Amino acid sequence: CKLLQMLFLGRAKSLIRRSTGLNDYAAMGVGICLTIVVQSSSVTTSALTPLCGLGLIPLAKMLPLTLGANIGTTVTALLASLAV
């Protein structure tokens, strides 16, 4: 727990707060983009849950991020199906 706190004391902490602090639609967009990059909503959700536990991401913003992760998985699947 201390290691995660040390890692997010600088720029990353302010970037996460700024990107999720705008509104719920922006938080959904962050979830979509992050999931498209890593191509897995499970990875996105598993990476964001400890950050929510540390208090870096408010619990109210975790729902739009998770919804965005699920939409991102759908977009990735659609892109894969169209590539055939």
RAWO-V339784 format. One record per pair of residues at least 6 apart in sequence whose ideal C-beta (glycine too) atoms are under 8 Angstrom apart, sorted by the first residue. I is the first residue (numbers start at 0). J is the second residue. Records with the same first field share a line. If there is no record, write none. Layout:
I = J + J
This chain:
0 = 53
3 = 49 + 50 + 53
4 = 53
7 = 15 + 50 + 53 + 55
12 = 55
15 = 50 + 55 + 56
16 = 55
18 = 25 + 26 + 29
19 = 25 + 26 + 29 + 56 + 57 + 60 + 64
20 = 60
23 = 60 + 63
24 = 63
26 = 60 + 63 + 64 + 67
27 = 63 + 64 + 66 + 67 + 70
28 = 67
29 = 64 + 67
30 = 43 + 63 + 64 + 65 + 66 + 67 + 68 + 70 + 71
31 = 67 + 68 + 70 + 71 + 74
32 = 67 + 71
33 = 43 + 67 + 68 + 71
34 = 40 + 43 + 67 + 68 + 69 + 70 + 71 + 72 + 74 + 75
35 = 71 + 74 + 75
37 = 43
38 = 72 + 75
39 = 72
40 = 65 + 68 + 69 + 71 + 72
43 = 64 + 68 + 71
44 = 65 + 68
47 = 56 + 61 + 64 + 65 + 68
48 = 61
50 = 56
51 = 57 + 58 + 61
56 = 64
